[in-house]
Amino acid sequence: MVCLVLGAMNIGAFGSLLKLIAIIPVTYWIFDNGKISFPKPIKFASLYVIWIMASYTWTINSAESLNRAITQITFLLMILSVSNMRFNECEISYLKNCLIWSSRITAFVVLLTGSYMEGRIYLKSENGTIREDPNYLCGYFSFAIVYLLLELIQGNIKGKKRTFFILELIIYAYIVFGTGSRGGLFAILISISIVILFSPSCNKQKSNMPKKIIIIIILGVVAYLATLFLDENVLQRFSSDTLRESDGTGRFTLWNEGLKAYNEFPFFRQLIGYGTATAKDLTYIYSFSHHNVMHNMFIENLLEIGIVGMILYVLHIKSFFEVAIKEREIFLFSVLGCMFVLSLSTSIYAFKPYWNIMIFTMCCFNSNRNNDVSSG
């Protein structure tokens, strides 16, 4: 979890360096006991991945579908590895800190090795070993942003530490605005809104509303200060006029054409799709004006693995939100909310921050499943 930024470091045909590190916990689980539990999140994650694997038998692009299936199997193995473990309170706190520090480390790497193109901030080193899409990059900071806001609202920090927290928020705001990603900014704003609206008070006798109002004012100041250091052209990307003129960088047309194409599918293909990772192929078959992935996980699943696959995907995502609600964990719910919104404008089928919050959600679930909790 703390090594999240290594997911943006490519080591050749094997993929990211983070994938290599992920072998360690999975191997430990297999040789330790290899036991699996099947609560609802694990059940739907398994069904979704099984359906993706099955789509290989009817795909129109065997090579791409095989790669996608292997990627999803990797995630399934990672989440299965924690399905039967028990975590105590200290371990949960430690893992949460790992997520928070993953945001901080990513920000440091961006500031140290990032580059600027047309005024936008990119996580892209000169030698090309570290690279991440600006739209995806925003999601990396959701862990720390949510944590900082919760701490500020609940009054857990005072004095100089509060000042450092605000300065840290300015850094995240600078990078998020600097990416020029409208979908990424909106996703972060949704997670912030969830924190402000639903964060509980530490003292039941007192209202959190005054603190929340102060936080909103602080966030306004943070955003203003962050934008002072940015290129004017980047800030223009967030205007409503630019959004309309760019057609959401072609996304609105792509989504519309995707839904129209689905309506033209033979009935059987509407049920099962054309195979995972075939969205781009379909843009040629159905004569789209742009040839790209769908930049929307729900439409992409609908086209690739049909209505059956999309329903399984919805149930898969919904089950993690249910755990967050049941556990009354604003941190989980806010970060999941950020990832969900990000999935509406990007194709984050293998997004490591999303995977990490899902894995952490299962860890939290296993920490409270029964009263006799032993060390994980």
HELIX and SHEET records of a PDB file:
HELIX    1   1 LEU A    4  ALA A    8  5                                   5    
HELIX    2   2 LEU A   17  ASP A   32  1                                  16    
HELIX    3   3 LYS A   40  ALA A   54  1                                  15    
HELIX    4   4 SER A   55  THR A   57  5                                   3    
HELIX    5   5 SER A   62  LEU A   80  1                                  19    
HELIX    6   6 GLU A   89  THR A  113  1                                  25    
HELIX    7   7 PRO A  134  LEU A  137  1                                   4    
HELIX    8   8 CYS A  138  PHE A  141  5                                   4    
HELIX    9   9 SER A  142  ILE A  153  1                                  12    
HELIX   10  10 LYS A  160  THR A  179  1                                  20    
HELIX   11  11 ARG A  182  PHE A  198  1                                  17    
HELIX   12  12 MET A  209  THR A  227  1                                  19    
HELIX   13  13 GLU A  232  GLN A  236  1                                   5    
HELIX   14  14 SER A  240  SER A  246  1                                   7    
HELIX   15  15 ARG A  251  GLU A  264  1                                  14    
HELIX   16  16 PHE A  267  ILE A  272  1                                   6    
HELIX   17  17 ALA A  279  ILE A  285  1                                   7    
HELIX   18  18 MET A  297  GLU A  327  1                                  31    
HELIX   19  19 ILE A  330  LEU A  342  1                                  13    
HELIX   20  20 LYS A  352  SER A  367  1                                  16    
SHEET    1   A 3 SER A 115  MET A 117  0                                        
SHEET    2   A 3 ARG A 120  LYS A 124 -1                                        
SHEET    3   A 3 ARG A 131  GLU A 132 -1                                        
END                                                                             
